[in-house]
């Protein structure tokens, strides 16, 4: 019977998770997330990379086979489905700080009074 930590957990112990959590908090990565957090996604993708998984279905099958060990691997979710992985890995719109998405950049215009055409922002 195994008395120690899983090899995956031992590898993840070397990572600076406090820095990861600080970045998630800074960029509000877990905002409105109920079950599958950024940490769960990171650990899932690290597991997939270390075990040479090639597709979402392959990741799902391997993690479902390890369902009793997910907590010991560091994952807080009970199961991982391919739909959840797909939704978590899709890019989300990023709102730049200090500017709302409704205000676009001002259009560029050419300056006619100089010899070389240069671009400047419209007032």
Contact map, one row per residue, 1 for C-alpha under 8 A:
111000000000000000000000000000000000000000000000000000000000000000000000000000000000000000000000000000000000000000000000000
111100000000000000000000000000000000000000000000000000000000000000000000000000000000000000000000000000000000000000000000000
111110000000000000000000000000000000000000000000000000000000000000000000000000000000000000000000000000000000000000000000000
011111000000000000000000000000000000000000000000000000000000000000000000000000000000000000000000000000000000000000000000000
001111101100000000000000000000000000000000000000000000000000000000000001000000000000000000000000000000000000000000000000000
000111111100000000000000000000000000000000000000000000000000000000000001100000000000000000000000000000000000000000000000000
000011111110000000000000000000000000000000000000000000000000000000000000000000000000000000000000000000000000000000000000000
000001111111000000000000000000000000000000000010000000000000000000000000100000000000000000000000000000000000000000000000000
000011111111100000000000000000000000000000000000000000000000000000000001110000000000000000000000000000000000000000000000000
000011111111110000000000000000000000000000000000000000000000000000000000000000000000000000000000000000000000000000000000000
000000111111111000000000000000000000000000000000000000000000000000000000000000000000000000000000000000000000000000000000000
000000011111111000000000000000000000000000000000000000000000000000000000000000000000000000000000000000000000000000000000000
000000001111111100000000000000000000000000000000000000000000000000000000000000000000000000000000000000000000000000000000000
000000000111111100000000000000000000000000000000000000000000000000000000000000000000000000000000000000000000000000000000000
000000000011111110000000000000000000000000000000000000000000000000000000000000000000000000000000000000000000000000000000000
000000000000111111110000000000000000000000000000000000000000000000000000000000000000000000000000000000000000000000000000000
000000000000001111111000000000000000000000000000000000000000000000000000000000000000000000000000000000000000000000000000000
000000000000000111111100000000000000000000000000000000000000000000000000000000000000000000000000000000000000000000000000000
000000000000000111111110000000000000000000000000000000000000000000000000000000000000000000000000000000000000000000000000000
000000000000000111111111000000000000000000000000000000000000000000000000000000000000000000000000000000000000000000000000000
000000000000000011111111100000000000001000000000000000000000000000000000000000000000000000000000000000000000000000000000000
000000000000000001111111110000000000000000000000000000000000000000000000000000000000000000000000000000000000000000000000000
000000000000000000111111111000000000000000000000000000000000000000000000000000000000000000000000000000000000000000000000000
000000000000000000011111111111000000010000000000000000000000000000000000000000000000000000000000000000000000000000000000000
000000000000000000001111111111000000000000000000000000000000000000000000000000000000000000000000000000000000000000000000000
000000000000000000000111111110000000000000000000000000000000000000000000000000000000000000000000000000000000000000000000000
000000000000000000000011111110000000000000000000000000000000000000000000000000000000000000000000000000000000000000000000000
000000000000000000000001111111100000000000000000000000000000000000000000000000000000000000000000000000000000000000000000000
000000000000000000000001111111100000010000000000000000000000000000000000000000000000000000000000000000000000000000000000000
000000000000000000000001100111111000110000000000000000000000000000000000000000000000000000000000000000000000000000000000000
000000000000000000000000000111111000000000000000000000000000000000000000000000000000000000000000000000000000000000000000000
000000000000000000000000000001111100000000000000000000000000000000000000000000000000000000000000000000000000000000000000000
000000000000000000000000000001111111100000000000000000000000000000000000000000000000000000000000000000000000000000000000000
000000000000000000000000000000011111100000000000000000000000000000000000000000000000000000000000000000000000000000000000000
000000000000000000000000000000001111100000000000000000000000000000000000000010000000000000000000000000000000000000000000000
000000000000000000000000000000001111110110000000000000000000000000000000000110000001000100000000000000000000000000000000000
000000000000000000000000000001001111111110000000000000000000000000000000000000000000000000000000000000000000000000000000000
000000000000000000000001000011000001111111000000000000000000000000000000000000000000000000000000000000000000000000000000000
000000000000000000001000000000000000111111100000000000000000000000000000001000000000000000000000000000000000000000000000000
000000000000000000000000000000000001111111110000000000000000000000000000011110000000000000000000000000000000000000000000000
000000000000000000000000000000000001111111111000000000000000000000000000000000000000100100000000000000000000000000000000000
000000000000000000000000000000000000011111111100000000000000000000000000000000000000000000000000000000000000000000000000000
000000000000000000000000000000000000001111111110000000000000000000000000011000000000000000000000000000000000000000000000000
000000000000000000000000000000000000000111111111000000000000000000000000001000000000000000000000000000000000000000000000000
000000000000000000000000000000000000000011111111100000000000000000000000000000000000000000000000000000000000000000000000000
000000000000000000000000000000000000000001111111110000000000000000000000000000000000000000000000000000000000000000000000000
000000010000000000000000000000000000000000111111111000000000000000000000000000000000000000000000000000000000000000000000000
000000000000000000000000000000000000000000011111111111000010000000000000000000000000000000000000000000000000000000000000000
000000000000000000000000000000000000000000001111111110000000000000000000000000000000000000000000000000000000000000000000000
000000000000000000000000000000000000000000000111111110000000000000000000000000000000000000000000000000000000000000000000000
000000000000000000000000000000000000000000000011111110000000000000000000000000000000000000000000000000000000000000000000000
000000000000000000000000000000000000000000000001111111000000000000000000000000000000000000000000000000000000000000000000000
000000000000000000000000000000000000000000000001111111100110000000000000000000000000000000000000000000000000000000000000000
000000000000000000000000000000000000000000000001000111110110000000000000000000000000000000000000000000000000000000000000000
000000000000000000000000000000000000000000000000000011111110000000000000000000000000000000000000000000000000000000000000000
000000000000000000000000000000000000000000000000000001111111000000000000000000000100110000000000000000000000000000000000000
000000000000000000000000000000000000000000000000000000111111100000000000000000000100000000000000000000000000000000000000000
000000000000000000000000000000000000000000000000000011111111110000000000000000000000000000000000000000000000000000000000000
000000000000000000000000000000000000000000000001000011111111111000000000000000000100000000000000000000000000000000000000000
000000000000000000000000000000000000000000000000000000011111111100000000000000011100000000000000000000000000000000000000000
000000000000000000000000000000000000000000000000000000001111111110000000000000000000000000000000000000000000000000000000000
000000000000000000000000000000000000000000000000000000000111111111000000000000000000000000000000000000000000000000000000000
000000000000000000000000000000000000000000000000000000000011111111100100000000110000000000000000000000000000000000000000000
000000000000000000000000000000000000000000000000000000000001111111100000000000110000000000000000000000000000000000000000000
000000000000000000000000000000000000000000000000000000000000111111100000000000000000000000000000000000000000000000000000000
000000000000000000000000000000000000000000000000000000000000011111111100000000000000000000000000000000000000000000000000000
000000000000000000000000000000000000000000000000000000000000001111111100000001100000000000000000000000000000000000000000000
000000000000000000000000000000000000000000000000000000000000000001111110000000000000000000000000000000000000000000000000000
000000000000000000000000000000000000000000000000000000000000000001111111100000000000000000000000000000000000000000000000000
000000000000000000000000000000000000000000000000000000000000001001111111111111100000000000000000000000000000000000000000000
000000000000000000000000000000000000000000000000000000000000000000011111111111000000000000000000000000000000000000000000000
000011001000000000000000000000000000000000000000000000000000000000001111111000000000000000000000000000000000000000000000000
000001011000000000000000000000000000000000000000000000000000000000001111111000000000000000000000000000000000000000000000000
000000001000000000000000000000000000000100100000000000000000000000000111111100000000000000000000000000000000000000000000000
000000000000000000000000000000000000001100110000000000000000000000000111111111000000000000000000000000000000000000000000000
000000000000000000000000000000000001000100000000000000000000000000000110011111000000000000000000000000000000000000000000000
000000000000000000000000000000000011000100000000000000000000000000000110001111110000000000000000000000000000000000000000000
000000000000000000000000000000000000000000000000000000000000000000100110001111110000000000000000000000000000000000000000000
000000000000000000000000000000000000000000000000000000000000001100100100000011111000000000000000000000000000000000000000000
000000000000000000000000000000000000000000000000000000000001001100000000000011111101100000000000000000000000000000000000000
000000000000000000000000000000000000000000000000000000000001000000000000000000111111100000000000000000000000000000000000000
000000000000000000000000000000000000000000000000000000011011000000000000000000011111110000000000000000000000000000000000000
000000000000000000000000000000000000000000000000000000000000000000000000000000001111111000000000000000000000000000000000000
000000000000000000000000000000000001000000000000000000000000000000000000000000011111111100000000000000000000000000000000000
000000000000000000000000000000000000000010000000000000010000000000000000000000011111111110000000000000000000000000000000000
000000000000000000000000000000000000000000000000000000010000000000000000000000000111111111000000000000000000000000000000000
000000000000000000000000000000000000000000000000000000000000000000000000000000000011111111000000000000000000000000000000000
000000000000000000000000000000000001000010000000000000000000000000000000000000000001111111000000000000000000000000000000000
000000000000000000000000000000000000000000000000000000000000000000000000000000000000111111100000000000000000000000000000000
000000000000000000000000000000000000000000000000000000000000000000000000000000000000011111110000000000000000000000000000000
000000000000000000000000000000000000000000000000000000000000000000000000000000000000000011111000000000000000000000000000000
000000000000000000000000000000000000000000000000000000000000000000000000000000000000000001111100000000000000000000000000000
000000000000000000000000000000000000000000000000000000000000000000000000000000000000000000111110000000000000000000000000000
000000000000000000000000000000000000000000000000000000000000000000000000000000000000000000011111000000000000000000000000000
000000000000000000000000000000000000000000000000000000000000000000000000000000000000000000001111101110000000000000000000000
000000000000000000000000000000000000000000000000000000000000000000000000000000000000000000000111111110000000000000000000000
000000000000000000000000000000000000000000000000000000000000000000000000000000000000000000000011111100000000000000000000000
000000000000000000000000000000000000000000000000000000000000000000000000000000000000000000000001111100000000000000000000000
000000000000000000000000000000000000000000000000000000000000000000000000000000000000000000000011111110100000000000000000000
000000000000000000000000000000000000000000000000000000000000000000000000000000000000000000000011111111100000000000000000000
000000000000000000000000000000000000000000000000000000000000000000000000000000000000000000000011001111110000000000000000000
000000000000000000000000000000000000000000000000000000000000000000000000000000000000000000000000000111110000000000000000000
000000000000000000000000000000000000000000000000000000000000000000000000000000000000000000000000001111111000000000000000000
000000000000000000000000000000000000000000000000000000000000000000000000000000000000000000000000000011111100000000000000000
000000000000000000000000000000000000000000000000000000000000000000000000000000000000000000000000000000111110000000000000000
000000000000000000000000000000000000000000000000000000000000000000000000000000000000000000000000000000011111000000000000111
000000000000000000000000000000000000000000000000000000000000000000000000000000000000000000000000000000001111100000000000110
000000000000000000000000000000000000000000000000000000000000000000000000000000000000000000000000000000000111110000000011110
000000000000000000000000000000000000000000000000000000000000000000000000000000000000000000000000000000000011111000000011110
000000000000000000000000000000000000000000000000000000000000000000000000000000000000000000000000000000000001111100001111000
000000000000000000000000000000000000000000000000000000000000000000000000000000000000000000000000000000000000111111001111000
000000000000000000000000000000000000000000000000000000000000000000000000000000000000000000000000000000000000011111101000000
000000000000000000000000000000000000000000000000000000000000000000000000000000000000000000000000000000000000001111100000000
000000000000000000000000000000000000000000000000000000000000000000000000000000000000000000000000000000000000001111111000000
000000000000000000000000000000000000000000000000000000000000000000000000000000000000000000000000000000000000000111111000000
000000000000000000000000000000000000000000000000000000000000000000000000000000000000000000000000000000000000000001111100000
000000000000000000000000000000000000000000000000000000000000000000000000000000000000000000000000000000000000011101111110000
000000000000000000000000000000000000000000000000000000000000000000000000000000000000000000000000000000000000011000011111000
000000000000000000000000000000000000000000000000000000000000000000000000000000000000000000000000000000000001111000001111100
000000000000000000000000000000000000000000000000000000000000000000000000000000000000000000000000000000000001111000000111110
000000000000000000000000000000000000000000000000000000000000000000000000000000000000000000000000000000000111100000000011111
000000000000000000000000000000000000000000000000000000000000000000000000000000000000000000000000000000000111100000000001111
000000000000000000000000000000000000000000000000000000000000000000000000000000000000000000000000000000000100000000000000111
